[in-house]
Amino acid sequence: MKQISVVILNWNGMNLLKEYLPRVLEATDLELSEVIVADNGSTDGSLDYVRWLGLPTIEFSENHGFAGGYNLALEQITTPYTILLNSDVAPRKGWDRILFDFMESEPKVGACQPKILSWHNPKKFEYAGAAGGFLDRNGYPFCRGRIFSTVETDSGQYDSPMRCDWATGAALMVRTEAYRAVGGLDESFFAHMEEIDLCWRMRLTGMEIAVVPAAEVEHLGGGSLPMGNPRKTYLNFRNNLLLLHKNLPEADRRSALNRRRLLDTIAWAKSVASLNFADAKAILKAHNDYRRMAPDAKPANATQNLIATRPNILVEYFLRGKRRFSMIKNI
């Protein structure tokens, strides 16, 4: 019996599938894992290519986004473990076996990720996940190997497994039942930060999140929304507010959101000053839509603030000049 379902969510990604899917099949232990393509209503012939390869498919009639697509797909998964894998990821040989062995030996871990390297420059970490994700006390995401726009060269400095705050959705291994138990990905996010929210909710139930650097993948990145796209700016700002709203204890929620409003106002002013009016407009829309969505965003009933003791990454990075994860304390 297969133990892992590697689920690749696709939407009109014919070119990516042709480039990366054969690499996934070559690197994956097909006695341990099955590779499934879940299709979000593609119209570019993607499914014909997948069927030609002889792979199983899960097909939807419309685009449900990253969160909705994976939630619907995992309703049909029967294996103990699922790997949510972006269509622009090339794993290195043995990656799934390494993740499987780790999860089997660590029953408290609900989700984990491999080391994420750049497809364009495999000596560098990739922006989306690097060697494990963290949150600062204000809810800003950063990674072991990437803080803001500074991406480190991989020289083995982060090769040890480590508990972290979140694991990237680019290559996210979950216990299938644990994923379902916490309600899966929040579909109101549509895209961006929904895996951070998922991991936070897992942690609130007592599960742990980990990075397993012995397993490696290369990630193209920016396949859906590239850096600098105003839509990406909008989703990141809006979803970060939703993230805090949902997962902080009620006693801490208001003060944390007030701080973020102030910090986001500074970001808005910077966009205006640099004549980046598209981003400025996206930030305003993000806050307006958050206020509209907040009444329906169900809190996780947190009793503990899991980010209270984290450093302030803005201070560490911009004021103290700490550009590498290894320089940051209190993690």
Secondary structure, DSSP 4 states (H G I P E B T S, - for coil): ---EEEEEEESS-HHHHHHHHHHHHHHS-TTTEEEEEEEES--SSHHHHHHHHT--EEEESS--HHHHHHHHHHTT--SSEEEEE-TTEEEPTTHHHHHHHHHHH-TTEEEEEEEEEESS-TTBB-TTTTT-EEE-TT--EEETTEETTEE-B-SSTT-S-EEESB--TTEEEEEHHHHHHTTSS-GGG-SSSHHHHHHHHHHHTT-EEEEEEEEEEEE---SSS-TT-HHHHHHHHHHHHHHHHHHS-HHHHHHHHHHHHHHHHHHHHHHHHTT-HHHHHHHHHHHHHHHHHGGGS-----SS-TTTTS--HHIIIIIS---SGGG----
